[in-house]
Amino acid sequence: MHPAVHERLERLTADQRGAATAPPGPVLCVAPAGSGKTTTLVARIAWLVDGGADPATIAAITFNKRAAEELAERADVALEPLGIDAGAVRVRTFHALGREILRDAGRPVEPLVDRAEVIVDLWPRTTLAERGRLDTAFSRLKLDVAVTAEQVAADPDAGPVARAFVEYEATLDARSAIDFDDLVRGSLDALEADAALLARWRERCSHLLVDEVQDVDRSQLRLALLLAAPDNRVFLVGDDDQSIYGWRLADVRRVLAIGSALPGLRRVDLQVNHRCPAPVVDRAVRLIAHNQERFDKVIRPRPDAPGALILAPDAAD
């Protein structure tokens, strides 16, 4: 093992080291708040490369651009002692990865429109709340239900929201444009329609790491699992207790049931909270235990974490 990788692993806690060095295959890393998931992801990337994995076959998908930038920067630092050039490991958001796949497939990725602006153009008299509901409904039809405008238009019982979706899609077609949802939905369609494209991207994602998996929507999870198959060297990181994006089509039950889609899934847990002192961790654990749909898990504070819990009255409460 390269001394720099050995030193990095030695700095980890036992739970982090066990996750970072879990044998390649389907792995679910349950990472509660403050448990060092990014540190673990970076260590795993370094461990994979040191073990012989070609950096060009490692891909990490994050939930947002800021997380992708942080992970990419830290991965570059970790791989520099191994003589690996910056950017050798593909670190992308789902949308950026979808855009890259579409470009490789020869499909247009521009112009990319802001859906909110198109909705205002089409229905200027709607309220902000009404536009928000249309936005969510259009995403649900594209990403959750996975229907096309043509299929919706053929339904004689289509309601007003469904008809609005058909009008919205017709507007995008007239502008030769796509929206952000199309980056994921379109890349799925392209991969499923082109065996050579799928084989190429499976090679580029031979070792796939997915961060914040509790926040993915149905199509994002489908994309990850499609790319990981059939070898399923996929490392999923997330925390069912931190699923807060239901309004963006996330559903914690997808994480809780992920084993059905990945036979032989191995679960590894990060158990140490490095962020908060014991009184805060103890009370937080007691509170979150009331969640009815969650994994059983152990969350404990770092033994030397400083600080105390202060309970202060709030006159407005």
N, C-alpha and C positions, 0 to 999 in steps of 0.2 A: 504494500500500500504506500502511496506517495506520502511523504512526511506531512505535507500541508493538509491532506485529507485526513490522515490519522489524527493530527492535532485538532482539526475542526470537530471530528467526531468525539474526541476526548473532552471537549468543552461542553458537550451536550449532557443533559440529564439522561438517566437510564431510559426513561420512556421515549424521549426524543430520539436517542440513538437507536433504540429498537425499531422505531418507525422508519427512520432514515435508511436503515440497512435491511428492511424487510425484503425477503426474496421477491424478485420480479414476478408479477402475476397480478390478479385482481386484489387490490388492497383498499380498504376503507380506513382512513386515519381520522378518528373522531378527535377533534381539536377544540376544546372549550376555550372561552375567551381568556387571553393572557397566557396561553400555554406554549407559545413560541412556534406557531405553525409555519411562518415564513422562514424562520431559522432552520426548521426541520426540512422544508422543501429545498432550500439551498443546499443543505448537507446531502440530501438524497441525490440531487443533480450531480454534485461533485463525486459522490460515491459511485454513481452509475458510470460516469466518464472514466473514473479511475479503474473501474472494473472492466473496461473495454468497450463500453457503449459509444458509438459514434455520436458526437454532439449534434450532428445534423439529423439524427433519428430521435432526438429528445424534444418533446414539445410540452410546454406548460401553458395552460389556459386559465386566465384569471377573470374575475367578475367585472372589473372596471379598469380603465386606462391607468389610473394612478397606481393600482396594485401591480399592474403589468410592468410599469416603469421601475418600481421599487424592486420587484423580483428580478428583472433583467439586470439591473445594476449590481445587485448583490450576487447574482450568479456569475456575472463577468469577473467580479473580484475573486470569488471562490475558485474559478477555473484558470485564472491567470497563472498561478504557479505551475499548472499542468501544461502550460504552453498553448492554451486554447485561446483563439482570437475572440475578442468581444463580439457578442451577437451570434455566436456559433449555435447556441441553443435557441430554438424558436420559442419566444415568450409572447403571447398574444391574448387579447380579449377574444371572446367568442365572435364578436362582430368583425374584428380585424382578421381573424383566421378565416371566417366566411368570405370576406372580401378577397383574401389571397387565393382561396380555392376557386372562387368565381373567375378571377383574372386568369388563373392557370387553365380553366376550362374554356377560356375565350368568350366568356359571357360579360356583358356590360356591367360596370359597377358605378357608373356616373350617368347623369347627375343623381346625387344622393339627396333626397329632399327631407325637409323637416315636416313630419306628419302634422304637427300642430298648426303649421302655417297653411298647409293644404286644407285642413278642416275649416279654418277660419275663412279661407277663400271660398269654399263651397257652401258653408252655412254660417254666414256672418252674423246672423241674429241669435245664434246659440249662446248660452251662458258658458262660463268657464267650466262649471261642473258638468254640463252636458257634453262639452267637447272632451273632457276627461273620460267620460263614460264611453264615448265613441272611440277614443284612442284605445282604451282597454279592450273594448269589444272587437276592434279590428285586429289587435294583437292575438286575442284568443282565437279568432277564426283562422289566422295564419299559422300560429305556432302551436296552439293546443288542439284545435279541431283539424287543422291541416286541410282546409278546403280551399278551392280556387273560386274566383269571382264567377266563373262560368258555372260551376256546380251550384253556387248559391242562387244565381239568376235562373237556373232551371227548376228551382223549387217553387211550386205555385203557392206554397204557404209561407214564403219568406216574409218576415216582418219588416217594420220600418228601419231598424238598425241593420238588418241584413241587406236591405235595398240600398241603404247608405254606403255600405261596404262595397257593393257593386259599382256604385257611382264613383267612389273614391279610387278604386282600382282602375276604372276606365280613365279617370283623370291622369293617373300615373302612366298608363299606357300612351295616352295622347301626348304626354311630355317626354316619353321614352325614359322615364325615371324609375327609381326604386327607392324604398325607404329602409330604415335600419333593420326591420324584421326580415326583409327580403335577403339580407346578407346571410342570415342563418338558414332561412327556409330555402332560399335559392341554392345555397351550397349543398344542402341535403339532397335536393332534387338532382343537382348535377352529379353528385357522387353516386347516387342510386341508378342514374341513367348511363354512366360511363365506367365500365369495369377497369379500364386502364387508368383513368383519373383516380378512382378509388384505390387501386393498388399503389399508385404513386404516393398518395397522401397517407396511406397506412404505413408505408415505409418511412415517411417523414415523421410519423407519430408512433414509431415502434415502442417508445417508452413515453406514455402520455400521463401527465400530471394535471389534475383539475382541482383548482382552488375554490373554496366557498361553494361546494357542491349543493348545499342546502338551498341556495338561491337560484339555481338554474331552472329554466322553464322546460317544458316537455321536449321541445325541438332541440334545445341546447344539449340536453341529456342524450337524446337520440343521436345527435352529431358526435358526441364524445364516444358513445358506445359503438357507433358504426366505425369510427376511425380505429378504435382499440381492437376490434375483432379481427381475426379469430383468436389471436394469441392472448388478448386481454391483459397485456402488461400495462395496466392502468392503475394509477395511484390517486385515489379520490380523497380530498381533504375537506372536512366540513364539520359543522356542529348543529345537530338538530335543535338544540336550545336557542340558536341564534337565527332561526328562520323568521325573518320579518318582512319578506318581500312577496307576501301573498297577493298584494295588489299588482305585482308585476308578474303574476302567473307562477310564482314559486309555490311548491307544495312539499312540506316536510315529509309527507308520506312516501314520496319518491325515494328519499334517502333511507327511510326506515325499511323500505321493501327492496332496496337495490340488490340484495343478495339473490333475488329471483331472476334478475337479468344477468348476473355474473356468477355462475356456478363455481364453487371453490373459493368464494370471496373470503379473504382473511381480514379480520378487524384488528387494528392496533389503536390504542388509546394514548393520548397525551393527558396526563393526570395532574401535572403540577401547574398551578397558576403562579406566574412570575410577576404579576402586576400589582396584586393587592395583599394587604396584611391579613392574618388569620381571621380576625373578627368579621371583616368584610366578606371573605370567601365563605366562611361558615354560614353567615346569614343569607348570602346569595344562593348558596346550594340549597338551603332549607326552603327558600322561596321557589326556586326553579323546579324543585322536586314535585310541585303541584301540577306541572304540565302532565297531561294524560298521555300524549303521544310523544314519547321520547325513548332513547336508549337508556338502560341502566348504566351508570358510570360512576367513577370515582373522581372527585375534584378536590385537590388538597393544596394548601398554600406552600410557597417556598419557606422553608424553616426560618430563614433569617430576614424575611420580608418586613421592613419597618412600617410603622404607622398604626393608627388606632381608629376605631369607629366612633364617630361623633354623632349623636342624635340631637338634632336641634328643632325646636318647635317652629312651626310656620303659621303665622297668623291668618294666612289666606286659605289654610287647609281646614 
